[in-house]
């Protein structure tokens, strides 16, 4: 395929992670090395930054600050949850995107996110093709939920899993110091897929983890839950339970709703979850005479760069780099994915998955990896997850505090002569 000269634009979307900026660094650094690429832009708040013509010239950034992105958590460019309508229903946004792409000669579009972000990426790609505008579009995977279809795992998951396993091992030590015993409920992110909560099994495998683990892959039976917790408490006095925030009963109702009205939804129709731990604590207090404490990991689990996985960071960078290389080679309309090689030694390589196949699909934990009782994980999950948390990654320190990237964020619109 002939060389395509033009600018790159990169956007971040959805929930932040400890390594989404590492993928940004991979895209920016690789794009700046490519002769076919004339400019490199970073969109402010994802697709909204393109629509509002607010994006930054990454070529104006200090190379050291771009390198620091690899260990800077969250979304340095700002994120967004914005759903593009189908072009058949409303072309307004698409016409605006095309207008901006033409104005800045943007010929490469990279979008970093999860399920909904891949849907956005796919829609933009298809519209550009229909409009006859050559623009190579690549999805860069990102989600701590690890639920993207078509890839062995997602950048962001390994670091979040390492943080959760480590934190639970620390909570385990704290929760067992008193002679009276305690029940501790740990609420971990995960709407429909329980990969993140399942990572608590890594702590259990190390001997300092939860006694019970409940995932959204299976219906949650409240009476069974109370009985299992009470039985363990009567036997050993100290009980730790890990639960996914998205667990539902057999009728599909979030258990979180038992204690509150979940009224807020985002533009994709997702209910904002939270409060499950306190709901379960209040229910258990009515049934069991014990000290019961709830802990919600909340945002801490997705921005803990100080406990990042080196494997995760390196693969996040690689995903960004390969997105650029594949696009320059002529590939378009794909998401970069990971494929694990067979054998005892962990090794992954990148591959491409068609955006139309991955958009809006979820990958859940196989039932055979969950124990028969539905309250724990089996060895195949440990074998799957353990390699993903290997190696330590942390930001460099200044005065014993992390030094994160500080971008100038020079607006591209100020540099373009109309």
N, C-alpha and C positions, 0 to 999 in steps of 0.2 A: 504494500500500500504506500502511496506517495506521502512524502513528509507534509505534515500539517503545521503551519506556522501560526502562532496566535498566543493569546494570554490564557492563564489558568485562573480559575476562581474556586476557592475551597470554603465550605461551610460546615459548621457543627450544629447538630440538632439533637433534641431529646435530653434525657438526664445526663448530667456530667459523670465522669469517672476519674479515677486516678491517672489514667493513661490516654485519654482522648487527645490531650495536647501532644503526646508522644507521636501519635499518628499525624497530627498537624505538622510537627517538626519533620517527619518523614516526607510528607508531601512538599513542604516548602523547600527543604534542603535539596531534595532530588530535582524538583522543578527548576530551581535556580541554576542547577548544573546542566540542564538540557538546552542545547542550542536552538531547538525548534520553538522553545517557549520564550515569548517576547516580554512577558510581565507576569508577576505572580500576585494575586489578590486574595485577601482573607475577608470573607463576608461577615459583617456584624450581625449577630443573631440569625445565622443561617439564611434560609430562603428570604426572610423579611429584609435582610440587608441588601439582597439583590433587587427586590421589588422597590425598595426605598433608595436605591443607588447609594448605599452606605457600605463601603468596603475599603480595606486598607491595602496599601502597597507594601507587600512584605519584603520587597527588595530594598526598602529603606531601613529595615531593622538591623540592629547590631547582630552579627552572626553568633555572638556569645549568648544573646538573649534567646535566639532561636534554638540553640543547643539546650538552654535551660528549660525549654518547653517539655523536654523529655521527662523531667522530674517535677513538673508543675501540675498540680491537680486541677480539676474542673475544666471549664471551657473558656480559654483565654480570649476567644473572639466573641463570646456570648452565645447562648443557645436559644432555642425557640421551640414551641409546639404549635406549628401552623399547618393546617391541612389544606392542601390544594384541592379544589373541586375538580371533577373530571372535566377535561377540556371540552367534551361534547355538551356539557351543561353550561359552562361559563369559561370563555377563553381569556377573560380580562387579565388574570395573573400571567398567563402564558405569553400573551402578546407583549406584556411589560417586560418579562424576562428576556424574550427575544430582542426587544428593543435595546435593552441594556447590553446584552451579549454583542450585538452588532456595533453599538457605540464604542465599546472597549475592545472589540475584536477578540472576544472570549471564545476560544475554541476547545477548551478543556474544562469540564465541570466535575469536581469531586465533592461528594457529600458524605459526611461522617456521622453515622448514627445507627439506630436499631431498626426494628420492623417498620414503623411508620416512616422513618427517614428513607428506607429503601423504596417505599411506595412513592414518596416525593421524587426521588431520584429517577425511578422508572417512568413516572409521568412526564417529567421534564425531557428525558431522553426520547420518548416516543413523540412528543410534540415537536422537538427539534427536527426529527426525521421527517415528520409529516410536512413541516414548513420548508424542507429542503435546505436547512441550515446545517452545515457540517460542524458538529460539536461532539467530541468524544466524552462520554459520561461514564463515570465509575463510582460505585458505592464502596465506601471504606467502613468495615464493620466496627460497631462499638455497642456494647451493653453489658452492664454488670449482671443482668438477668441471664445471659448466656443462652438466649432462646431463639437466636437467628437460625433459620433453616439453611441447610446446605453447607455449613461449616462445622468442623469438629468442635470448635469453641470460639469465643469472641474476645477480642482485646477488651480489657476492663474487668473481666471475670476473675482472672487469676489473682490480681491484686486485692480485689474485694474479698475473695475467698480466703486469702492469706490473712487479711485483717480480721475477718470474722472468726476464723479458727484460733488465731492468736488471742483475740480479745476474750473469747469464750474460755480458753485455757486460764486466763487471768481471773475471769469472773469465778471460775470453778474454785480457784484457791480462796477467793474472798468469801464465797457463799458457804464454806464449810468450817469456818473458824469457831462458830458458837455451838455450845453443847445442846441447845434446844432444837436445832435443825431448821431447815428453811426450804420453801419451794420457790424456785426462780423461773419466771417465764421470760424468754428472750424472743422478741419480735424482730424478724429479719425481712428485708424486702423480697418481693416475688409475687407478682399478680396472678399469673396463670401457670407459670413454670417455677419449680422449686429448686433450681440449681444452686442459688445463693444460700438458701437455708440448708440445703444438703451439705454444703461445705462445712457445716458445724460437725459433721461426721468425721472430718479430719482431726478435730480436737478430740473426739471420742476415741478415735483410733490411736491417738497418742496417750490415752488414759486419763484425759482431763476434759471431758466433753459432756454433752447432754445425755440424759438417760432416755429421752423420748424426742422424736423429730417428726413433725407433721408438715406435709407438703400439699400444695393445691392440686397435685395430680390425682389425688383421691378425695372423695367426699369426707367431710369432717363430721364425726358423730360425737356430739357434745357429751352424752351420757357415757359413752365408751371412754372418752378422754378423762372425764372426772374419775371414773373407776380405775383407770390405769395409773393416774397420778396418785390417787389415794392409796392404792395397793403398794406402790413403791414407797410412798411416804411412811406407811406403817412398818415397812420392812427395814428401811435404811435412813429415814429421817431427813436426808438431804436429797432433793430432787431438782434437776435442771431440765427444762423443756425448751426446745427450739421450735418456733412456729413461723410459717410463711404468712405475711400480712394478707395474702389473697386466699386463704383457706375459706371454703364454702361448705354449707350443709348440702344434703342430698337434693334439696330443692333449688340449689344454685344461689342461695342468699349468702352474702359475705357474713362471716361470724362477727366482723367488726360492727356490722349493723345492729347486732343484738344490743349494743351499748350506746349507739348514737345514730343519727341520720346522716348518711353520706351524701351530701347535697352537691358538692362541687365536682364538676367534670370538665376536662380540658377539651380542646377543639377536635380531638380524635374520639371523644366520647368515653374516655377512661375516667372512672371514679377515682378521686384522690383518697387513697387508703391511709390508715393510721389509727392508733388507739386500740389495736387488737390485744396487746399485752394487758392493758388496764382493764379491758372488758373481761378477759379470761381470769384475771386476778379477782375481780369483783364476784364473778360466778363461783370460783373456787372457795372464796371466803365464806360463802353461804353453805358450803358443803363440807369443808374440812377445817378443823381447828388447828391452824398452823400459821406460822409467820410466812407470808407470801409476798413476793416482790416481783414487779414487772419492769423490764428494761427494753426500751425501744431503741434499736441501733440508729434508726433514722438516717440523716444525711451523712453521718460519720462513716458509714460503710462504703460510701462511694467516692470519698475525697481523701482517703488516708494514704497519701503518697509516701509518708514516712515509713509505711510498712508495705511498700510496693513490691511486687514480684519482678525480679530481673527478667525472667522468662517473658512475663506479660509485657513489660516495657519494650523489650527488644522486638517482640512480635508486633506490637502496636506500631513501632517505627517502620518495621518491614512492610506492614500492610499499606502504610502511606507511600512508601518508596515504590512498591510494586504497582500500586494504582497508577502512578505517574509513568512508570516504565511500560506497563501494558498499554496505556493510552497512546503514548508516543509511538509505540510499535504499530498502532492501528486498531487496537481493541476498543470496543465501546458497548454500552448497555449491559455491563456486568458489575458484580460485586466481587471484591477480592475475598477469598475464603482460605481456610486452613485445612490441610489434609494430613492426618497423622500416619506415619509409616508403621507398619507392623514390626514387632520385635520388642525385646526387653528394654532397649535404650530409647528414651523419648526423642523423637525427631519429627518435625513438621515441615511441610513445604506449602507454598501458596498455590492456589488454583483459582479458576474463574467460575462463577455461578451466574447464570442469566438473571437479571433483575426481575423479570416477569415471573420467575419461579420462586424467588425468595421474598418478594414484597408481601407483607401482611401475613406471613406464615410463622407459626411458632413451633419450636422444637422443645419437647418436654422430656423429663427423665423417664427412661424405659421402666415399665412396671416391674420387670424382672430385676431391676437394681434396687427396688424397695422391698423390705422384708414382708413376710406374709401378713403380719399384724398391721402393717401400714404405719408403723411408728419408728422406723429406722431405715438405714441404708445397708446394703450388702457390699462385699469386697470389690465387685466390679466398679462401683462408683469411686471407691478410694483409689483404685488403680488408674481410673480416668483422671481424677482431679489432682492427685498429688504432684504429678510432673508440672502442672500449670502454676504452682505457687513457688517453684524452686528459684533460689537466688534472692539476694537482698538488693533492693533499690531504694534510694532515698535522696532527697535534694541535697546539694552542698549546703554547708552551714556558715552563717555569719553571726557572730556573737551568740553561738549555740542555738540559733533559730534558723529555720529553713530559708534559703534564698531562692525565691521563685522568679520566673521570667517577668520582666517589666518591658512591655512593648510600647513603642512610640505611637503606634496606630495612626499613621499618616494617611489621611483620606485620599483615595485615588482620584476623586472628583476634583480635588484641588490641583492635581498635577496634569489633568487632561485638558488640552486646548480644544475648545469646541469650534 
